[in-house]
């Protein structure tokens, strides 16, 4: 069997499905490798089946590691705006023979697992910002101190 050239397969997919940039497919491939390494470090077999949710959490961790606070913007630039989009990319790769699946795997495994704001924005928000949104209050600024009294300062003196 001939070895599959990932870049060529991605180019073919992108010609048929223009929703996602080729970088999105390369990111998913690299994110899958990251996920497998993470599972191996956790004591699990490196070449075992990875569930949709495991992959999504690995992709989230990989994006945060690689792009930090720019993760959501980078993924959005590639056409990825939700976990559903990751599922579409994975199944485009499955249908092209790059990735395998078992009989229970489905694009539905990727639906609404987390929001991109939860995954890629919230980790970088200031801690008190979350409190402000929850309570609807803002931090109180101490009142301006005024001096009242009968002494008047001479002009130019401190």
Number of C-alpha atoms within 10 A of each C-alpha: 3 4 5 11 9 15 13 10 18 21 14 13 20 16 11 9 12 10 15 20 18 19 16 22 24 14 16 22 18 14 21 20 17 17 23 22 17 15 18 14 11 10 9 12 12 16 10 10 12 18 15 21 16 16 22 24 17 23 23 21 18 21 22 18 11 11 14 16 17 15 20 21 16 17 22 15 14 16 18 21 16 19 24 19 18 25 22 19 20 25 19 19 20 13 13 16 12 16 12 13 15 9 5 7 14 16 16 13 16 23 17 11 15 16 12 20 11 9 17 22 17 14 13 11 11 9 10 11 13 12 13 12 10 9 8 8 10 11 9 6 6 6 6 6 6 6 7 7 6 6 7 7 8 7 6 5 5 5
